[in-house]
Amino acid sequence: MPRASSNRGQTPFLPLVLLGAGLLLRTSIFELPHREGDERIYAALLEQIAAGRGYTLQGHPILDEDWMIRDQYDTRTFYHPPAGIAWMGLFASAFGARGLDLGQLAAFAAFFAGAWMLAKETLPRFTPAARWLVGSLAGATPIVAHVSIHRWLDGPQVGAVAIAAWLSARALRRGGTKAAMLAGAALGVAMLVKLNTAVAVGPILLVAWVAADERSFRERTLSCAWIAGVAALAVLPWIVVAPPWPGKPSPRLIAENPFVRHVTIERSPWAYLRLLPTTVWTLVPSLAVAALLPPRRRERAFVAAVVAWIAVVTAVAIGLGALGYSKLLRYVVLAAPATVLLAGWATARIEEELLAASSRRAGAVALALFLAVGCALEVAHGFQTTRIYPDRAWIRPLMAAAPP
């Protein structure tokens, strides 16, 4: 797929300014109490490791607390892979408790860099308008903003996924065994943060494949084989030693916690189809651009691959929700690099149509306004997300009324 963009005018100034704005947006991470259950569990696990008790919660007082579901966590090995915990531990060992917050900010910076470089590597036209939009969304898209102000594994996970997606696209476009092995190692690390990253591996390689259509089928196949092989080898040792997945929320937790009951029992799995477009506000405008200003013939596969990335991640979340797992919007954070990429493509496509002065110019103007409003809403939503807990604001009266 030929690239119409060039490197002229692409100084580091714009991405650095937007990255800085994204970091400032997340300064509230230093003000939060970080008493959410997963945050406390990860902190306890780091205490265990620092005390030499191993990668387990066995023997830690947190298992005896009333809210803890002991059966899920009293295992010889903690159920999540170690890469995300190692990332947190690296910063905690250097900066103490505040290091956990700095680690999340560093993970966001990795996401921003990965999303920016992925767009630069794969978009047919990385125009000035597209750069502004990609940088703005990478800095403020709400789901990433939400996970990156908490001491969760989702922040390091989406950062690793964005970097791995960029390296995969780079490896397929430029060739070379070393580049493919590096991309595979990055994908392996992403899966060693949370194993559900595997859901995004196929879509990532699909986007990389269609973005490298100037290379031969054989070259791309060989690169994909190296990437997939190295990623599998990286994650295989963990699969061998990993404890059973803890499964669905326990009946006791559902009965005692109104929030867990809502997202597990009361919220429909189809809620993702309502929540995603009203959080990632550029999604519907971007799809409208793809429908009304169809991509050029050689771009169709690229747009389809990016949409498939979003669809696969969302479909898996819906499927798990239907099986009785919780329905949380952060479970589709793996789609974030793709939503940013799709909006970047839509921006450049509108710009191309406006410059062409075609008969569809009026429609392009309307779509430009639609996308601009979506971008403004998404950035504003991201700002709001870092200030409150939007998923839990409604539940506070219920929590207050619940018996101790």
C-alpha positions in Angstrom: 0.0 0.0 0.0 1.8 3.2 -1.2 2.3 6.0 1.3 1.4 9.5 0.2 2.8 11.0 3.4 6.3 12.2 3.8 8.6 13.0 6.7 8.6 16.7 5.8 7.4 18.8 8.7 7.2 15.8 11.0 9.3 17.2 13.8 9.1 15.7 17.3 7.6 18.9 18.7 3.9 17.9 18.1 4.0 14.4 19.6 6.1 15.6 22.6 3.6 18.4 23.3 0.6 16.1 23.1 2.4 13.4 25.2 3.2 16.0 27.8 -0.5 17.0 27.8 -1.5 13.4 28.3 0.9 13.1 31.2 -0.5 16.2 32.8 -4.0 14.8 32.3 -3.1 11.9 34.5 -1.5 13.7 37.4 -4.6 12.8 39.4 -3.1 9.3 39.8 -1.0 10.8 42.6 -4.2 12.0 44.4 -6.2 8.7 44.3 -6.2 6.4 47.4 -5.8 3.3 45.3 -8.0 1.1 47.5 -9.7 -0.8 44.6 -9.5 -4.5 45.0 -7.1 -5.4 42.2 -4.8 -2.5 43.2 -4.5 -3.8 46.7 -3.9 -7.3 45.5 -1.1 -6.3 43.2 0.5 -4.2 46.0 0.3 -7.2 48.3 1.9 -9.4 45.7 4.8 -6.9 45.3 5.2 -7.1 49.1 5.4 -10.8 48.9 8.1 -10.7 46.2 10.1 -8.0 48.1 10.0 -10.2 51.2 11.3 -13.2 49.3 8.0 -15.2 49.7 7.7 -15.8 45.9 5.2 -15.0 43.3 2.2 -15.9 45.4 -0.2 -14.4 47.9 0.0 -17.4 50.2 0.9 -16.2 53.7 -0.1 -12.6 53.1 -2.7 -11.1 55.5 -4.7 -9.8 52.6 -6.1 -13.3 52.2 -7.8 -13.1 55.6 -9.6 -9.8 54.8 -13.4 -10.0 54.6 -13.7 -8.8 51.0 -11.1 -11.2 49.7 -12.3 -14.4 47.8 -9.6 -16.7 49.2 -10.3 -19.6 46.9 -9.3 -17.5 43.9 -6.0 -16.2 45.2 -4.7 -18.8 47.7 -2.6 -20.5 45.0 1.1 -21.4 44.9 1.5 -19.2 41.9 -0.4 -15.9 41.2 -2.7 -16.4 38.3 -1.6 -13.4 36.1 1.7 -13.7 34.3 4.7 -11.8 35.8 5.6 -9.1 33.2 3.1 -6.5 34.4 4.0 -7.1 38.0 7.7 -6.9 37.1 7.1 -3.5 35.5 5.4 -2.2 38.6 8.1 -3.7 40.8 10.8 -2.0 38.8 9.4 1.4 39.5 8.4 0.6 43.1 12.0 -0.6 43.9 13.4 2.7 42.6 10.7 5.2 43.9 8.8 3.4 46.6 5.0 3.4 46.6 4.9 6.4 44.3 6.8 4.3 41.8 3.6 2.4 41.1 2.0 5.6 39.8 5.1 6.5 37.8 5.1 3.1 36.3 1.5 3.7 35.0 2.6 7.0 33.5 5.5 5.3 31.8 3.1 2.6 30.5 0.9 5.4 29.1 4.0 7.0 27.4 4.6 3.6 25.8 1.1 3.4 24.6 1.3 6.9 23.1 4.6 6.2 21.4 3.4 2.9 20.1 0.1 4.4 18.7 1.9 7.3 17.1 4.6 5.1 15.5 2.0 2.6 14.4 0.0 5.3 12.6 3.2 6.7 11.0 4.1 3.2 9.9 0.8 2.1 8.5 -1.5 5.0 7.5 -1.5 5.7 3.8 -1.4 9.4 4.5 -0.1 10.7 7.9 -1.0 14.3 7.2 -0.8 17.2 9.6 -4.5 16.9 10.5 -4.1 13.2 11.0 -1.1 13.7 13.2 -3.0 16.2 15.4 -6.0 13.8 15.7 -3.8 10.7 16.4 -1.8 12.5 19.0 -4.9 14.0 20.7 -6.7 10.6 20.9 -3.6 8.7 21.9 -3.2 11.2 24.8 -6.8 11.3 25.9 -8.9 8.4 24.6 -11.1 7.5 27.6 -10.6 3.8 28.2 -6.8 4.2 28.2 -7.1 7.3 30.4 -9.2 5.3 32.8 -6.8 2.3 33.2 -3.7 4.5 33.3 -4.7 6.3 36.5 -5.1 3.1 38.4 -2.5 0.6 39.6 -3.8 -2.0 37.2 -2.2 -4.3 34.7 -4.3 -2.9 31.9 -2.1 0.2 31.5 1.2 -1.8 31.0 -0.8 -4.2 28.8 -2.1 -1.7 26.3 1.3 0.0 26.2 3.0 -3.2 25.4 0.3 -4.0 22.8 0.8 -0.7 21.0 4.5 -1.1 20.9 4.2 -4.7 19.7 1.7 -3.6 16.9 4.1 -1.0 15.7 7.1 -3.3 15.7 5.0 -6.0 13.9 4.0 -3.6 11.2 7.6 -2.4 10.9 8.9 -5.9 10.6 6.5 -6.9 7.8 7.0 -3.7 5.8 10.7 -3.6 6.0 11.6 -7.3 6.3 14.4 -8.9 8.2 14.5 -11.8 10.7 15.8 -9.6 13.6 13.0 -7.1 13.2 10.4 -10.0 13.2 12.0 -11.6 16.3 11.9 -8.2 18.1 8.2 -7.9 17.2 7.6 -11.4 18.4 9.3 -10.7 21.7 7.2 -7.6 22.2 4.0 -9.6 21.6 5.3 -12.2 24.0 5.9 -9.6 26.7 2.4 -8.2 26.1 0.9 -11.6 26.6 3.0 -12.0 29.7 1.3 -9.0 31.2 -2.2 -10.5 30.7 -2.8 -13.6 28.7 -6.0 -12.2 27.1 -3.6 -10.1 24.9 -3.6 -13.2 22.7 -7.0 -12.0 21.4 -5.3 -9.1 19.7 -2.4 -11.0 18.1 -4.3 -12.1 15.0 -5.7 -8.6 14.3 -2.3 -7.0 14.9 -0.7 -9.3 12.3 -3.6 -8.8 9.9 -3.1 -5.0 10.0 0.6 -5.4 9.6 0.1 -7.8 6.7 -2.2 -5.5 4.7 0.0 -2.5 5.4 2.9 -4.3 3.9 1.2 -5.3 0.7 4.1 -4.0 -1.4 6.2 -7.0 -0.1 5.7 -10.5 -1.5 3.4 -13.1 0.0 6.4 -15.3 0.9 8.2 -12.4 2.7 5.2 -11.5 4.7 4.5 -15.1 5.6 8.0 -15.7 6.8 7.9 -12.5 8.9 4.6 -13.6 10.5 5.9 -17.0 11.2 8.9 -15.6 13.1 6.7 -13.1 15.0 4.2 -15.8 16.0 6.9 -18.3 16.8 8.9 -16.1 19.1 5.8 -14.8 20.8 4.7 -18.4 21.5 8.1 -19.4 22.8 8.1 -16.4 25.1 4.7 -17.2 26.7 5.0 -21.1 26.7 6.9 -21.4 30.0 4.2 -19.4 31.8 1.4 -21.5 30.3 3.2 -24.6 31.7 3.4 -23.3 35.3 0.3 -21.1 35.4 -2.4 -22.0 37.9 -6.0 -22.4 36.7 -7.8 -19.2 35.7 -9.9 -18.0 38.6 -13.0 -17.9 36.5 -16.2 -15.9 37.0 -16.8 -13.7 40.0 -17.7 -15.8 43.0 -21.4 -16.0 44.1 -20.4 -14.5 47.5 -18.8 -11.5 45.8 -21.8 -11.0 43.5 -24.2 -11.2 46.5 -22.2 -8.7 48.7 -20.9 -6.2 46.2 -23.6 -4.1 44.3 -21.1 -3.0 41.7 -19.9 -6.5 40.9 -23.5 -7.7 40.8 -24.4 -5.0 38.3 -21.6 -5.6 35.9 -21.8 -9.4 36.2 -25.6 -10.1 36.4 -27.6 -7.0 35.6 -25.5 -5.5 32.7 -26.2 -7.2 29.4 -23.2 -8.4 27.3 -24.5 -6.3 24.5 -23.8 -3.2 26.7 -20.4 -3.0 25.0 -22.2 -2.0 21.7 -23.8 0.9 23.6 -20.9 1.9 25.8 -18.1 1.7 23.2 -19.5 4.3 20.8 -20.4 6.6 23.7 -16.9 6.5 25.1 -14.8 6.2 22.0 -16.7 9.1 20.4 -14.7 9.0 17.1 -15.7 5.4 16.3 -19.0 6.1 14.7 -17.8 9.2 12.7 -14.8 7.2 11.5 -17.0 4.3 10.4 -19.3 6.9 8.7 -16.3 8.1 6.7 -15.5 4.6 5.6 -19.0 4.1 4.5 -19.7 7.4 2.8 -16.2 8.2 1.5 -15.1 4.7 0.6 -11.4 4.0 0.8 -9.4 3.7 -2.4 -9.1 0.2 -3.7 -5.7 -0.6 -2.1 -6.8 1.0 1.2 -9.9 -1.2 1.6 -8.0 -4.1 3.1 -6.3 -1.8 5.6 -9.5 -0.2 6.8 -11.2 -3.7 7.0 -8.3 -5.0 9.0 -8.4 -2.1 11.5 -12.2 -2.5 11.9 -11.7 -6.3 12.3 -9.2 -5.6 15.2 -11.9 -3.6 17.0 -14.6 -6.1 16.2 -12.7 -9.1 17.3 -11.8 -7.6 20.7 -15.3 -6.4 21.3 -16.9 -9.8 20.2 -14.7 -11.7 22.6 -15.7 -9.4 25.4 -19.4 -9.9 24.5 -18.9 -13.6 24.4 -17.2 -13.8 27.8 -20.0 -11.6 29.2 -22.6 -14.0 27.9 -20.7 -16.8 29.7 -21.1 -15.0 33.0 -18.0 -12.9 33.3 -18.1 -9.2 34.3 -18.8 -6.7 31.6 -16.3 -3.8 32.1 -15.4 -1.4 29.3 -11.7 -1.7 30.3 -11.8 -5.2 29.0 -11.8 -3.9 25.4 -8.8 -1.6 26.0 -6.9 -3.9 23.6 -8.8 -2.2 20.8 -7.5 1.3 21.7 -4.6 1.4 19.2 -7.0 0.4 16.4 -9.6 3.0 17.3 -6.9 5.7 17.2 -5.6 4.3 13.9 -9.1 4.3 12.3 -9.8 7.9 13.3 -6.4 8.9 11.9 -7.2 7.2 8.6 -10.7 8.9 8.5 -9.1 12.3 9.0 -6.7 11.9 6.2 -9.4 10.5 3.9 -11.6 13.6 4.6 -8.7 15.9 4.0 -8.0 14.1 0.7 -11.6 14.6 -0.5 -11.6 18.3 0.5 -8.4 18.9 -1.4 -9.7 17.1 -4.5 -12.7 19.5 -4.8 -14.9 16.6 -5.9 -18.7 16.4 -6.1 -18.7 15.0 -2.6 -17.1 18.0 -1.1 -20.2 19.1 0.9 -20.5 15.6 2.3 -16.8 15.7 3.3 -17.3 18.9 5.1 -20.2 17.4 7.1 -18.2 14.4 7.9 -15.3 16.6 9.0 -17.6 18.4 11.4 -18.9 15.1 12.6 -15.4 13.7 13.3 -14.3 16.9 14.9 -17.2 16.9 17.3 -16.4 13.2 18.0 -12.8 14.0 18.7 -13.7 16.9 21.0 -16.2 14.7 22.9 -13.6 11.9 23.2 -10.9 14.2 24.5 -13.3 15.8 27.0 -14.5 12.4 28.1 -10.9 11.4 28.7 -10.3 14.4 30.8 -13.4 13.7 32.8 -12.4 10.0 33.2 -9.2 11.0 35.0 -11.2 13.1 37.5 -13.9 10.7 38.6 -14.9 7.1 38.5 -17.6 7.2 35.8 -18.4 3.5 36.0 -18.9 3.7 39.7 -20.5 7.2 40.2 -24.0 5.7 40.1 -23.2 3.0 42.6 -22.2 5.2 45.5 -25.7 5.6 47.0 -26.1 1.8 46.8 -22.7 1.2 48.4 -23.6 3.7 51.2 -26.9 1.9 51.9 -25.4 -1.6 51.8 -25.0 -3.3 55.2 -21.3 -3.4 56.4 
